[in-house]
Amino acid sequence: MSPADTAVITYRFHLARGAEEIVLRFDAPTFQLQRNITDQPKDWARLEFHQCPHCPLTPEQSPLCPFADTLSGFIERFDEFWSYETAVIEIVTATRTIVGHKPLQHGMASLIGLIGATSGCPHLAFFRPMARFHLPFARDDETLYRVFSMHLLEAYLKGEPLTNATLQALADRNQAATAVNRAVVKRIRSAFHKDVVLNALIVLDSFAQSVPFVIEDHLDELRQMFGLPVAKED
């Protein structure tokens, strides 16, 4: 594959002991993450190990969980840190560099969210178009705007009518993502000692859980962004 066919995003965690660099390479047309096949698969990445209850894959199709497999090989380096420890975190893409001084759990949440969306997990693939325009350290309102915009744009491009069922489909997608996050937490708990990766997954999951409540509240948070009146209760 030529460099023109590959997109690269680099995460650098500037820690007291030195920098840890994670280089992610994606197939440019699909934005599917390219796994480093030189890494040996980890036992906790086997598909049947705490497999998601709604996973459509079988061990014959995929011996390894796509999400866990793409996480393995680098998150082990962070098992000596606690989630509240801070670092200067630098994210380099083709068009911009973003730098923040953050608790490790927030930098790891951005990184794990990017990996999950591009890993090949069937329940997280919905987020892949958003991952193409990766926005590290996004606030909840920024992510909310982007997720709803992406979902509605997809429906429009497919020629689907925008109805209450369209929003329910988004809620269902986020509930499926929550189930994935919880299963991956079980995998991580069995294999790691400290909490930086666990808390990063919890940060990610808190947003996925919030989407159905935003829909139930008649999208009031989004209405206010457009200067529209809050919906009246039925």
N, C-alpha and C positions, 0 to 999 in steps of 0.2 A: 504493500500500500504506500503510495507516494505521500510526501508531506502535505500536498494540497488536499488530499483526501482525509486528513487527520486534523481534528481540533484538539487543542491542549489547554488545560487549566491546571495551574500549579498552586498548591497551598504550602506556605512556609510558616511553621510555628517557631518563633524565636524564643527558645527556652533558656533557662539559666545554664544548662549543660551544653547548649549549642542549638543549632537550627535543625529541625526535622522537616524534610521536604517531601511532599506527596505530589507526584506528577501523574495526572489523569489524562489519558488519551482517548479520544472519541472518534468513531467513524463519522465524518463530517455530514454525509447525506442523511443518516438516520439518527445521529447523536447517541448511538449505542456505545457504552463504555467498553473499551478493549481490555480484557483481563490480562494480567501478567502471567503467562502460562508457565513461567519458570518457577513460580511459587508452588510448593507442595500443598495440596488441599488439607485443610484442618478438619479434625473429627467433628467439631461443633458446626461446621458448614455443610455436613451431610444433609440431604433433603429430609430424611426421615427423623432427624434429631430435632425435636420440638417443632415439627412441621406445622405450618399454619393450618387451622382446621378447614379453611376455605380454599386451600391451594389446589389449583387444577392440574399441577404437574405430578408425574409419577417418577419413581427412581429410575425406571427404564428410559424415560425421556430426558431426565436431568438428575444424575446421581447427587449433584450438589445444589443447595439452595442458591439461586442466582444472587440474591442480595447478600447473604452471608459470605458467599464465595468471594465476591468483589470487595467486601470489607476486610476479609482475612489477608494477612500479609503486611498490613501496616498498622492496624489499630492495636496490635500487640505492643507496639512501641510506646503507647500512651498508658499502659496499664500501671505504671508507677506514679501516675499523677491523680490528684483529686480534682473534681469538677470545678471547684471554686478557685483553683490556682490560675493566675493570669499569665498572659503572654502577648507579645506583639505578633499579630497574625496577618500575614501578607498573602493576598490572593491575586494572581497574575493571569489575565486572559489575553486574548489577541488584541483587544481594544482598550483595556484599562487595567490599572492596578489599584486595588482597594486594600487599605491598611487600617487595622483597628487594634486597640489595646483592650482585650476582652478576657473574661473567664474562659477557660478552655472548653467548657461545655457549650458555649455559644459558637465558637469557631468549629468545634466538632459537629454541632448540629447542622451548620451550613454544609459542611463537607459530606456528612452522612446522608443528608437530604439529596444532595446532588448525585451521590453514588446510587442511592435507592432508585431514583427516578430513571437512571440510565443503565441499571444493572441487568435488565431483562426480566425482573419480577413482573408477572402479569398484572398484579393489582396496583403496581406503582408506575406502570408504563404511561398512564394518563398524564403524569407530571413531566414527561420527557420534553415536550415542546417548551415548557417553562424553564427547564434546566438548560436548554440551549441559550437562553438569555439569563444566565445565572446571576442572581443578586444576593451576594453574601450579606449576612447581618441584617436582613430585611426585618422591618417592624411588622407586627401582626397586621396592621391596616394595609401595609404595602402588599403583603402576601395575600391577604383577603381580596384586594382589588385584582391582583394578577390571576388568582385561581378562578374567580368568577368570570373575568374577562376571557381567559383561555377557554373555559368550559362553554361559554355562550358563543364564542367565535367558532369553536369546533362544531357546535350544533348548527350554526348558520352555514358553514361550509359544507356540511352534510345535507343541507336542505331540510333540516328538521324544524318543525314549528316550535316556537318558544312558548312553552306552557308550564304549568306547575310541575308536570312530569319531568321537564328538563331540569328543574331545580332539585327535584327528588333524586334524579340520577346523580347529581353532584354530591348530594348528601350520602347516597349509597357508596359512591366511590371513596369518600373520605372515611366512612365507617369500615370499608374494606382495608384501607390504609392503616387505620387504627389497629385492626386485627393483626396485620403484618408487623407493626411496631411492637406489639405486645409479645408476639411469638419470638421476635428477634431479641427482645429483652431477656427472655428465658434462655436463649442460646448464650448470650453474653454473660449472664449471671453464673452459668455453669463453667465458664472458661476463664473468667477474669476476676481480679481481686479488688480493684479500686473502681470508682464510680463515674469516671469522666465519660465513657461511652454510654453507660446506662442513662445518665442524666441528659446527655445529648439526645437520645431517643425519646426521653420524656418531654423535652422541649419541643421536638418535632411533633409528637403525638398530641400535645396540648392544642396545637393549631388544628390538626385534623378533626379533633373532637369538637372544636368550636363551630365548624361550618354548619352542621345541622341546626344549631341554636340560632345562628344568624338568619338562616332561612325561616325558622319558626317565628322569629321576630320581624318578619315581613321585610327583611333586608334594610332595616332602619339605618344601620351603620353605613351602608353603601348609599342610601338615599341622601344622607346628609352631605356626602362628598360632592353630590351634584346640586346641592341647594334645594332639594326636593323636600316636601313636607313629610313628616313621619306618618306612616300608615295608621289609619284608625283601627282600633280593635273591632272585631266582628261583634 
